[in-house]
Amino acid sequence: MINLHRLITRLFPDRRPDWEQKREREFIQAANSLKTLRVTPEGGMSIDPEELREQIVASREQLKHLVHKPRAPSGSSRPVKHQEASPSVEFPDGALDYIEVVAWRRLTSGAAVRYTCLQCVITGRFVVAAASLFSGGTESLPPWVDGDINRQVASAFQNREFHWYATVGEAMDAWDAAL
């Protein structure tokens, strides 16, 4: 059997990059180190979930220095509690971090509206910062309107207070109602 393996390796050498071969060897070594790993004759595998859980917990402990927990910003501004607050809760400028969320709505006319929303990282609430109307495959904005979404969002931060909503849909509806 060993001679057959040597013959096959000479006839069909492994042409994968060294890093990929090394990664495969590490995986095989890790799989072989599992005490409860069982392979059936049909090729199925099973492992004790408790052993896997222990491995995961040990790995988390080993690598926890790589994870940075988000913390509230320092300074005089503090986040406002939002759960029982009204939809128009105002937050101090610069007090929170945001995630950009893009949502689309199809209109009955066949046109589409692209909403650029912000989601507060701490509260999870949403606000629409900018919107664009698309119809017939092109953006239907008057020439005097700035089509640069990034500039519109930055301008929204500077020029107005936001009204926050629990869902993206509520924020989109409020934006449409304000038009």
C-alpha positions in Angstrom: 0.0 0.0 0.0 2.9 2.4 0.8 4.5 1.7 -2.6 1.2 2.4 -4.3 0.9 5.7 -2.5 4.5 6.6 -3.5 3.8 5.8 -7.2 0.6 7.9 -7.2 2.5 10.9 -5.6 5.1 10.6 -8.3 2.7 10.3 -11.2 0.3 13.0 -9.8 2.1 15.5 -7.7 0.2 18.0 -5.6 0.4 21.3 -7.4 -1.5 23.3 -4.8 0.3 26.2 -3.2 2.3 25.5 0.0 0.0 27.6 2.2 -3.0 25.5 1.1 -1.2 22.2 1.7 -0.1 23.4 5.1 -3.7 24.5 6.0 -4.9 21.0 5.0 -2.3 19.3 7.1 -3.2 21.5 10.1 -6.9 20.6 9.6 -6.1 16.9 9.5 -3.9 17.2 12.6 -6.7 19.0 14.4 -9.3 16.4 13.4 -7.0 13.6 14.4 -6.6 15.2 17.9 -10.3 14.9 18.6 -10.8 12.0 21.0 -14.5 11.2 20.2 -14.3 11.5 16.4 -15.8 8.4 14.8 -15.9 7.7 11.1 -18.4 5.2 9.7 -17.6 2.9 6.8 -20.0 4.9 4.6 -17.9 8.1 5.3 -20.1 9.7 7.9 -18.6 11.3 11.0 -19.8 11.9 14.5 -18.3 13.7 17.5 -19.3 14.2 21.1 -20.8 17.7 21.2 -19.3 18.3 24.7 -15.8 17.8 23.4 -16.5 20.3 20.5 -18.0 22.8 23.0 -14.8 22.5 25.2 -12.6 23.1 22.1 -14.6 26.2 21.2 -14.5 27.6 24.7 -10.7 27.1 24.9 -10.2 28.7 21.5 -12.4 31.7 22.5 -10.3 32.2 25.6 -7.1 31.9 23.6 -8.2 34.5 21.0 -10.3 36.9 23.1 -7.5 39.5 22.9 -8.4 40.0 19.2 -12.0 41.1 20.0 -12.7 44.7 21.0 -15.9 45.2 22.8 -17.8 48.3 21.8 -18.0 50.9 24.5 -19.9 54.1 25.0 -18.2 57.2 23.9 -16.4 59.2 26.6 -17.2 62.8 27.3 -20.2 64.8 28.5 -22.7 63.4 25.9 -24.5 60.2 27.0 -26.8 57.9 25.0 -30.5 58.4 25.7 -32.5 55.4 26.8 -34.8 54.6 23.9 -37.0 51.6 24.5 -40.0 53.4 26.0 -39.3 56.7 24.3 -41.4 58.2 21.6 -40.4 57.9 17.9 -39.0 61.4 17.9 -36.3 60.9 20.5 -33.4 63.2 19.8 -29.8 62.2 20.4 -26.9 64.5 21.0 -24.8 65.2 17.9 -21.7 63.0 17.8 -22.8 60.9 20.7 -23.4 57.7 18.9 -22.1 55.5 16.1 -24.2 54.5 13.1 -24.5 51.8 10.4 -25.6 52.7 6.9 -28.6 50.7 5.8 -29.9 50.9 2.2 -33.6 50.1 1.6 -35.6 50.1 -1.5 -39.4 50.6 -2.1 -41.2 49.9 -5.4 -43.9 52.5 -6.2 -47.2 51.7 -7.9 -46.0 53.7 -10.9 -43.1 51.3 -11.4 -40.5 53.7 -10.1 -38.3 52.8 -7.2 -37.1 54.8 -4.2 -33.7 54.2 -2.6 -33.6 55.2 1.0 -30.2 55.7 2.7 -31.0 55.0 6.4 -28.8 55.2 9.5 -29.1 52.6 12.3 -27.9 53.6 15.7 -25.4 51.0 17.0 -26.4 51.5 20.6 -30.2 51.7 20.3 -30.9 49.8 17.1 -33.3 52.5 15.9 -33.5 53.9 12.3 -33.7 57.2 10.5 -33.7 58.1 6.8 -30.9 60.5 6.0 -31.4 60.7 2.2 -33.6 59.3 -0.6 -33.4 59.0 -4.3 -36.2 58.3 -6.9 -35.4 56.0 -9.8 -37.7 55.6 -12.8 -37.1 54.1 -16.2 -33.7 52.9 -15.3 -32.3 56.3 -14.5 -32.2 58.5 -11.4 -35.0 61.1 -11.6 -33.5 64.0 -9.7 -33.7 67.6 -10.7 -30.2 68.9 -11.8 -30.1 71.2 -8.8 -30.3 68.3 -6.3 -27.0 66.9 -5.2 -26.9 63.2 -6.3 -23.9 62.3 -4.1 -25.5 60.2 -1.3 -22.4 60.5 0.9 -22.6 64.3 0.8 -26.4 64.2 1.5 -25.9 62.0 4.5 -23.0 64.2 5.8 -25.2 67.3 5.2 -28.1 65.7 7.1 -25.9 65.2 10.1 -25.0 68.9 10.1 -28.3 70.5 9.2 -31.0 68.8 11.2 -32.1 66.7 14.2 -33.2 63.2 13.4 -36.4 61.5 14.4 -35.6 57.9 15.2 -37.9 54.9 14.6 -38.0 51.3 15.7 -38.0 49.8 12.2 -36.7 50.7 8.7 -40.2 50.6 7.4 -41.4 53.2 10.0 -38.5 55.5 9.1 -39.3 55.2 5.4 -43.0 55.9 6.0 -42.2 59.0 8.1 -39.8 60.3 5.4 -42.6 59.8 2.7 -45.2 61.5 5.0 -42.9 64.5 5.5 -42.7 65.2 1.7 
